[in-house]
Amino acid sequence: KIGQEDLALPFLKILGQLSPEVNKRDGKYVEGAEPGMIFNSVSGELYDGVKGIDVIPAFYKLEYIEWKDRGDGPGAPVAIYDSSSDIMSKTKPDANYKDRLPNGNYIEKTAQHFVIVSGDSPATALIAMKSTQLKTSRTWNSMIQQIKLKGKDGKLFTPAAFSHQYHLKTVQQSNDKGTWFGWSVSKIGTVQDGALYQQAKAFATSISKGDVKVKHGEETTAQSDRGTHY
């Protein structure tokens, strides 16, 4: 029997101009893929970024991921530090705004949103937001924290993140470095489907227990979302 830990957790990523999936001459090309679409790294499914997808946030985790430069390393993180780490204090920004360690590797502050993608067959996935998308991540977390329900005792409380559903789509963003596609999050409302709620709750429990292994790969950093090439 295959356990959850044997299955690669899909990443939901936004395809950019430089993503191999949109390049017809690349081995990773996906038929019909265009910049601005949302791509499932395991199933290969493409979602229209304008229409977007509905997700239930199950769990949130912030990590600092250490990488070697593309092409130099094994395509996997050198190290992963948890949110309480002081590793960022050891970094200095380089010319491309990458936070460099003295050893030459760089650190990416990575906000990880573990979600259930709702639909005909709801499935687990991970959305990793970094760089310019950290602002969107903070906005989403604030939306979750601001929800207040009245308890049986009449007092207001903040329900679990997976009590509500959100709509994610992609929008064009830019700064003085260039233009790229980023996430846009809006609240739909409470999760009405009991089975979906239980699935999200079970997923949250398994992540908090450390049962879900995340395989960070270079493909999750392939799209520059600063508009700079690297």
N, C-alpha and C positions, 0 to 999 in steps of 0.2 A: 504494500500500500504506500502510495506517495503522500508524504506529509506536506503541510503548508511550507515547511522550511526547505523542501526540495524544489519548490517552484520559484522561478524568478518573478519577483513582484514587478508588474509593468510600470514603466514611467510614462506619464502623460507629458509630452513636451510639445512646445510650439516650434513648428518648422520655420526656419529663416532662409534668407537668400543663399547662405553658405551651407545649409544642411545637406549632407550627402543624399538624403532621401528625395530631394527635389532636382538633383543633378542626373539627367538621363544617361550620362556616361559613367556614373559611379556604380560600383557593385551593390551598394545599398539603396539604389534608386527604387522608389515605390510608385507603381503606376498611378497616375492621377494626382500625385502629391504636389502641392503648391505652397509657397511661403504664406504663413498666416494660418495654416491648417493645424489642427491638434492631432498628434500621432501617438498611438499606443505602441510602445517599444517591443512588446511581446506578441500581441495578436496581429500587429501591422495595420490595425484599423485606423482609418483616417476620419476625422470629424471636421465639418465645416466650421471654421473659426468665427464666422459671422453669426451663424445660427447658435453655435456653442453647445455646451453639454450641461447636464444637471448632475450635481454631485452632493454627497453627504460627507462632511468632514468627520472622520472617526478619531484622528489623533494628530497632534502637532509635536514636532521635535526640531530643535535648532541644533545644528552641528557645524563645526569648523573642519573642512576637509582639505587635507594637504595633497597637492598634486605636483608631479614633475611636469615640465613643459611638454606639450603635445609632440609625439614622435620620440621623446627621450625615455619616457617611462613605459611601464607594462600596460598602460591604458586603464589601470586601476589606482585607487587612492594609495598614497604612501602611508598615510595615517588619518584617523578620524578622531577628533576631539569633541567632547560633549560641551554643552552650553555653559558649563561652569568653568571651562578652561580659560587660562590667561594667555593662550597662544598668540592672540592678536597683538598683544603688547610687545611681542618679539618681532613683529613685521614692520616693514617700511614700504610705502607705495612706490612702484617703479613708474617709468614713463608712460606705461599703458594702464596705470591705475590698478595694477595687480599688487596684492599685499604679499611682498617677498620676505621669506625667512632668510637668516644668514647663510643657510645651506644652499640657497638658490631656488628652492621650491617655493610655490606660492600657496596661500590659504584662501579658500572660498567659503565665506560665511553662507551657509545653506539652510534655508527655512524649508522644512519638509512637511508637507500636508498629505497625510495618508487619508485616502477617500474611498467611498463606494461610488462608482459611476452608475447612476440609476438608468433604467431602460428595460428592454424586454428580458435581458438576462444580466442583472446587476453584478458588477465585478469590482474587485479591489484594485487599487492603483496608487501610485505615489506621484505627487506633483512637487518637484524641487524648485524653489524660487531662490534666486541669488542675484547679486549685482543690482541692476535697476529694478528688479522685481521684488526686492525686499520691502519696498514701500507698499506694494500691493498686498504682500503677505501680512504686514502690520495692520493695514486697513481691514483685511479679512478677519484677523484675530480680534480686532476691536469690535467689528460687527457681531462676532460670536459672543464676546464678553458683555456687550451692551443689551443683549436679550434678557429680559426679566419676566419671570412668570410668578404668579401668586401661589404659594404653597397652601397646604391644608390649614396651616395655622394663620393664614392671612398675610404672612411675611413674603416679601419678594426674594426670589433666588435666581441665580444664573443656571439654566439647565445645561446638561451635557451638550457638547458641540454637535453630536450626532442626532440631536432632537430636531434639527432644522436642515433644510435643503437649500442649496445655492446654485445659481446659474453662472457658469464660467464661459467667457468668450474671449477672443483675441482682438486687440486694437493696435493700431499703428502708434508707436511712440517715437520720440526723437529728442536728441540733445545736440550740443555742438560737435559731437563725435559722429553723428549719423542717425539713421532711422532703423527701427526694428519693430517686431511685433511683441507685444506683452500681454499679460493677463488682465482681464477686467472681471470683477466679482460683484454679483448682486444677490440679495436674499430673495428666496421664493416664499418660504414659510415653513410651518411645521411638517415633519415627516408623518404622513397619514397612514402609510402602509406598515403594519406591525411587523411583518416578516423582514422588511427592509431595515427597520429600526433595530431589530435583533441582530441582523447580519452586521450592521455597522458597530453595534455594541460589542459583539464577539470579536470583530476585527480590532477594535480599540484595546480590548483585554489582551489579545495575543501579542500586540505590539508592545504594550506596557510590560508584559512578562518577558519580552525579548525573544519571542518565538518567530518573529518575522525578520528574515535576513534581507538586507538591501544590498544589491550588487551595483554599486556606483561604477559606471563605465565612462569612457571618454565621450561616448555619444551624448551623454547628458550635458557635456560642456562644449559640444561641437559648435553650437550656434552662439556666436558672440552677441550678447544683448546690450553691448555698449556701442555698437556700430563700428567697432574697430576690428581689424583682421588680426587673428593670432593663430 
